[in-house]
Amino acid sequence: MSGQHRVVVTGMGAICPLGTGAESFWKTLLEGRIAIAPLTRFDASEYPSRIAAQVDDFDPNAFLSRRRVQWTDRFSQFAVAAARLAVEDARRSFNGDCPDVGVFTGSALGGVALAEEQIGVLGRDGLRAVRPLLTISVFGGAAASNIAIEFGITGPTIANADSCAAGAIAIGDAFRAVRRGDVRAAIAGGVEAPLAPLTFGAFTVARAMSTRNDDPASASRPFDRDRDGFVMAEGAGMVVLERLEDAVARNAPMHAEIVGYGTSNDAYHMSAPLGDGAQTATAMERALHEAQIAPDEVEALNAHGSSTKLGDRAEVLAYHRIFGDRASKIPVSATKGQHGHALGATGAWELILSAFMMRDGIVPGTVNLKTVDEECAIGCTPGPLRCLPRIVLSNSSGFGGINAALVIRALN
C-alpha cells in the first residue's frame, strides 16, 4: 500500500524438540524424525495422556549469562534463546538503546508452569521458601521484557496470550508495526513451556490430547481418520522483521516477505471451533485482502493441523470456503505430527517452515497420514512434495475461537 513499508524476515531462530536453530529444525524435519515420545519431565503414569514432544537438550547457559539464567524461568529462557538465534541469523546487533525496535511475543500460558511449581513449594515449605523472583517470572509479558533487556530494546514491548494463535498474532502485529513505520525492526514470535503436572493435566482432563501412549510416534495424525487429539510440545520460535529498504542497505539475509495478516474470532465456544470454519476463513480472507493476493495465487498452505477431530474438520471447511475445488489440490504442510503442538509457539515455527518451503522447493509431508478422513480432503501427502511455492498462507487457531493467518511471499 502507498506510504507503507515492505517487511521482510531477515532472521529466524527456533528452540524445538526437533532441534536448536532454524536450519537444524528444518533439516531434521525433512529427515522424517518424530520428536514425540513418553513424557519424562514428571511422573505422568496415572494420566490418560502420557506423551509429549520435549526439548531435552536445552542449556540456557549457552544463550544467557549465569546471572540472567538465575533471574529467569524456562519460559523466558526459551524466548531469549530463540531471539538470540534469530538476531544472529539476521546478522544484526541490538546492543544498546534501540527505541526504533520492538519486541512482540505470544504465549498461551506464559510462566504458569513455574507458578504451579511454587504453589507446591508454598504448601510444603511455607511462604518463606517461595522463589522471590516468581512475580517477575510468571506474567505473560516476562518473555518479551527479558528479550528487551537482553538486547537493549526500548521500543514497544508487547505480549499477547491468544492461545494457540499467539505466535502468529505476535508476528502479525510486529509486521504491521514495521509496515506502518512505528518501528524500523522487531523481534517477534511465540514461546511455550507447558510441561508441568497440573498444566499438562488440565489439557488431559479436557480430552484435547491424544492417548495413543503405546505408540507415541504415531500419536499426532493431522487430517487422518484415526486422529484422537494433539500432542503437547514446548519451545520457542522467533523472527527478526525489518523494512525492506533497511535490509537491502545492510545487505542482510532475506528469508521471505510478509505481505498480509488477518485475525478473527469464532464467538462460539471456549474449546470447540465453529464447525463450519466460517471465521477461520474470515481470518484468511483478511490476510489475503491486506496482501492484495487472490486465492488462486496461493501456491501452498501451512495448516494448523492440530490432529483434533473438530479442529481439523473445521479448518478444511475453511479452506474449501476460500479456495473452492482448489482446496484439495493446493500442497499442504501439516507438521505437528513430528514436532508436536507447542501452543503459542507453533505459529512461529510454522512461519519459519513456510519460509524454508519457498527457499528449498519442498513442502514437508504429513507423517502418520495413513487414511485421510473423508471430511478432510486437502492436499496433504504422507511424504514431502517437490514444488516451488512463491506465496504461502500459514494458518493458526486456538482455544477461545481465536484465528490468525499470515501470507508470506518469496523475494526472488
N, C-alpha and C positions, 0 to 999 in steps of 0.2 A: 504494500500500500504506500501511497505517496507520503513522503516525510517520515517514514518509519525505517528502521534499520533491519537489514537482513541478519539473521542469528545463526551462528554455526557452532557445532560441537567440536572443540579443539582438544579436549582431554577426557578420558574415560578411566574410571577406577572401580574395581569390584573386590569385595570380600565375600566369597561364595563357597558353599560346600563343594563345588566343582573346581575351585582353585582361587588363588590370590592373584589379582591383576586381571585386567580385562582380556588381554591376549591369552593368558593361561585358561581363563574361564571358557573362552570361545574354542580354543584348541581341544580342551578336554570334553566339551560338549560334542564337538564333531567326531571325536573318537568313540562316542557312544557310552561313555561312563555314566553310571547312575549312582548318585550320592545318597540315596535313601537306604537306611539301614536301621537295625534295632536302636532305640533310644538309650543312650548310656549316661546322659547328663545327670539323671537322678533315677531312683527306683520307680519304674512305671509298671511293675509286674501285675498290679491289680487294675490297671487301666484298660478300657476296651481298645484303645489305640496305643500301640507301644513302639511306633516307628517315627522317624524324623530324618531330616537332612541337616546334619550338624557341621559346623566349621570346627574341625578338630585340631587344626594345625596353626591356629591364630596366636601370635605372640605380640601383644600390644607394645612391648619394649622395642620392637623393630620399627615402630612408627611414631611413638611418643617418648618424651623424656621420662625418666624414672619418676620425677615428681608429678608430672601430668598423669601418669598411669595411676598413681596413688589417689589423685583427685577425681578420677573418672570411673564409670562402670562400663560393663561390656557394651552396652548400647552406644554410649558416646565414643568408646574406643573404636568400634566398628566404623562409625561415621567419620571420625578423623582419619583413620587409616585409608578408607576408600577415597576420601577427599585428597589426601596426600598423593595417592597413586594417580588420581585424575590430574592434579596440578603438575606432577612430574611428567605425565604423558603429554600435557599441553605445552611443556617446556616454558612454563611461566614461573614467576617468583612473586608471591604475596608475602612479603616480609616486613610489613610496616603499616603505616596509616594508609588505608585504602578506602576512602569514602565513596568512590565510584564503583565499588564491587559489592555484590550482595551474596547472601547465603540463604538458600531456600531448601528446607528439608521436610520430609514427610515420614510419619511413623504411626501405625495403628495403635501401638501400645506404649511407646516411649520406654521409660525406665521402670516399668511396672514389675519386672522380674526382680530387680533389686529391692523394691518396696516389699514385695512378697517375702523375700529372704529376711528382711529386717523385722517384719511382723513376727516371724518365728523367734528372732533374737529377743524382741521385746517380751514375748510370752515366756521365754525360757530364762532370760537373764536380767530382765528389767530395763528401764529406760536408759540407765547409765551405759549400757552395753551397745545401744543403738549407734550406728555409724554417724558421726557428726555431719558428714557430707551428704547424708541422704536427701535433705531438702533441695540441694542443688543438682542432684543426680536424677531424680525421678521424673521431673516435669518434662513434657514433650519437647520443649524448646531447648533442652540441655544439649542435644547433639549439634544443633545449629549454632548455639552460643559457643560451644567448645571448638567448633571449626573456625568461627570468627576469631576467637582468642588465639588459636594456634597459628593463624596466618595474618593476624593484624588487620582484619577486615572490619571496617567501621561503617559500611553501608547498611542497607536494610537487612535484618536477620529475621527471617520469617519461617515458622514451623507450622505444619498442619497435622491433624490427626484423622485424616479422611480414610480410615480403614485400609482396605487392600488397594485402593486407588491413590493412596497418599504420595507415593514416589512419583507417579506420573503427574499428579497435580502440582507437586513441588517444581518439577521440571517445566511444566506448562506455565506456571506463574512466573518462574525465572525467565523463560523465553519472552513473555510479554513485557517484563520489566526492562530487559535489554532492548527489545524491539522499540519500545516507546522512548527509550533514552533515559529512563530512571537511573540505570546503571550502565557502565560500559561492559561489565563482565559479571558472571555469577558462578558460584559453585552450587549445584543443585542435585537432589536425588532422594533416595529413601533408605531407611535403616530399620532393622528389627532384631530384637534379642529376646524371643518369647519362650525359650525352652526352660521353663521353671514349672514346678509341680502344679500349682493352682492355675496359673495362666494357661498352660498346656491342657490341663484337665478340664478347664471350662469349655474349651472347644470340643473336647471329647464328649462331655455331658450334652452339649448342643447337637451332637450327632453330625457334625460337619466334616469329620475326618475319617479317612479310610481305616478299616480294621483288618486289613489284609496282612496281619502280623507274621504269618508263616512264610510270606513271600514278599519282603519289603521292596525289592527291586521292581516288582510288578504292581505295586500298590497304587501309584498315581497313573491314571489312564485317561487323559483328556479325550473326550468325544467317543470313548469306547462304550460299547453296550453294557459291559460289566463293571463300569466305574462305581465306586461306592464312597467317594469323598476325597478331599485333598490331603496332602501330607505336609505338615508344618516344617518350615525351614527357618534359618537365621542368616544374617549377613547384612551387607550394605552395597549400594551402587551409587556412585556419584559421577557427575559430568561437569566439565567446565564449559560454559557458554560465553561467547564473545560476539561483538559486532564483526560482521564480515570484513569491513574495511580495516579494523584493528588487527584481525588475524592475518590478513594479506600483508599489512605493513610490517609485521614482525616475522613473516614467513613461517607462520605457525602450522602445525599439522591440522588438517580439517577433515573430520570423520564423516560429517553429514551436516545438512542444513535443516533446522526445524522450521516448518512453514505454517503449521496450524495446530490448534489446541481447542478442545471442546469439553464441556462438562455438563452433567445433568443429574437429576435425582429421580428415582422411581416413584417416590412419595407413596409407597405401598406397604412395605413391611421391613422390620429391622434386620431380619436374617434371610428372608427369601426374596429372590429377584422378581420383578414384574414378569409374569410368564410369557408375555408376547414380545418382549425385547424392545418395546417402543422407545423407552428412554435411553437405553444403551445405543439405539440407532440415532437418537437425537444428539447425543454427545459426539458421535462420529460425523453426523451431518454438520454440526457446528465447526468441528475441526476442519473438515473439507471446505466449508464455505470460507473460513478465515484464510485457508491456504490457496483459495481460488483454484481448486483442483476438482475436476468432475469425478464421480465414482468410477467411470470407465478408464480413468488414467491410473488408478491404484493398481500396482503390479504385484503386491504381496501383502499379507496380513500377519501381524504378530498378535495372536489370540491371547485373551486372558486364560482360557482353557484350564479352569481350576480343577476339573475332574469331579465336580459335583453334578448330581443328576439334573437339578433345576437350573443351575448356573450355566452349564454348557448348552443346554437346550435353548435357554433364553438368548444366549449370545449368538447362536446360529440363526435364530429367527431374526435377530437384529441385522445380521449380515445379509439375509435374504431381503429385508426391507430396503437396505441401501443398494445392494448390488444385483438384485433380482436373480436371474438364471446364472449370472456370472459367479455367484457366491459359491457354487460347488466346483468352480474351475480355478479361482484365484489361489495360488500357492499360499499355504498357511503354515506358520511356525507356531507350535504349541509345546513348550519345552519343560513345563513343570514336572513332567514325569521323570526328568533327570535331576533337576536341582531343587525340587520341592517348591512350596509356596511360602515365601518369607513375607507374607502380608504386605506391609507398606513398602518394602524394599524391592518387591518383584517387578513393579512397573519400570523402575530404573534399570534393573538387569535387562529387561526385555527391550528397552530403548537401545541399550548398548548392543545387544544381539542384532537388532534391526540394522544398526549401522554396519556391523560386520557382514550381514547378509548382502548388503549393497556393495560392499568393498570386494568380497570374495566370490559373489555369484553363487551362493549356496543358501538354500532355505532348509534349516535343520529338520530332520524327521521327527515324528511324534512317536516316541517309544511306547510300547505296550498297547499300541493300536491294533488289536487282534481282529475285532469285529466291530466295524463302525456302527454306531447307533443309527437306526433309520431316521431318527429325528435330528441327527447331527451331520447331515450331508454337506460337508465343506471340503476344501482342497487340502486336507491333511494326508500325508503319506507316512508309512512306518519308517522309511529311510530318507536320507537327505535328497533334495531335489536340486539339480543344477539349473539355475536360471540367473538372470542378472537384473533384479528389480531396481528401478530408479526411484520409485515412490513407494513408501511403505506406511501403512497405517497400523499403529500399535494401540491396543485396546486394554483397558483395566476397569474392573468393577469390584465393589466391596460391600460389606455389611452397611446397613443404613440406606441401601439403594443408591450408593454413590457411584457414578460412572465417569470415566475420563478417557479421552482419546488424543493421541498425538500423531501428526503427519510429518514424516521426515523425507527429505529428498537428497539424492546423490548430487555431488558438486561437479562431477565430470562425466 
